[in-house]
């Protein structure tokens, strides 16, 4: 069904027909190439199909992976490219067959917008591991063969099954980064049993790390932050850490040897894997959610001698992402953010690379109009 609200926000002229397909034209910020700054532009969205939801984006978080992608550091990207997979907004139109969302609902979209829905991963609620390949929110290939465009824009059209409900207790701006940073850390913490009696170390106190500390603490685990220096110690303890150590201090690895059931690495830097494996107790796990572009080498004996494990994790499925949002609302958790206008996106990218943000930039998408 179409709504008067949508018609008032965007002129009917913004709906065009190309090759028999109705398209919506919306404002966005996009990268023209891997070497050029992002710039204001317009992009097209498909018209609202029977099972689709049209969302007016209010806020979009900036993730480090946005930078990796637009600069082709994780493989060749498609340009022009509007990134952004931490999306929070309001439903302004629904398709004729939509049952899960209504106009006016507060909703979010994370890192994926479609999957096959049939494979064993999808049936198990792990759409992120779809055997046919989940469709990424941006720089993915959609079912119609077009390249997906992300949340640095005013509106997005998404299949209803991939739209999350944002609980009333969560501010939209604070909730936006949860759609990536929140679920990226929640999933391995839940999988590896973070809770009472478990000792968890979080490597790095950045966009991912500051969420991992809050979530692990709320789950009941004993939480230690491992950071290069002690300059964020006060923040770490305020967010829920019980202990805070500097990895630049050589004595840290001796003091903490064999201490943790889980070490969650949230940074994208190259680490000495053997040193971090040494921090694990017998049967402990070193889990990666940070993704450096370079390969990481490690020895096998630290794994063999204490039954330690290496693990990797992307995001979570749609069901678990909703679970995470509800958990954060219940426990009063959210990202610590700095809201910026769209014309500061390129500046924000440089500040992210310089670790000059506490702890997540969020774009006010009303500044795109």
Secondary structure, 3 states (H helix, E strand, C coil): CCCHHHHHHCCHHHEEEECCEEEEEEEEEEECCCCCCEEEEEEEEECCCCCEEEEEEEEEECCHHHHHHHCCCCCCCCCCECCCCCEEEEEEEECCCCCCCCCCCEEEECCEEECCCCCHHHHCCCHHHCCCCCEECCCCECCCCCECCCCCECEEEEEHHHCEECCCCCCHHHHHHHHCHHHHHHHHHHHCCCCCCCEEEEECCCCCHHHHHHHHHHHCCEEEEEECCCCCHHHHHHHCCCEEEECCCCHHHHHCCCCEEEEEECCCCCCCHHHHHCCEEEEEEEEECCCCCCCCCCCCHHHHCCCCEEEECCCCCHHHHHHHHHHHHHHCCCCCEEEECHHHHHHHHHHHHCCCCCCEEEEEHHHHC
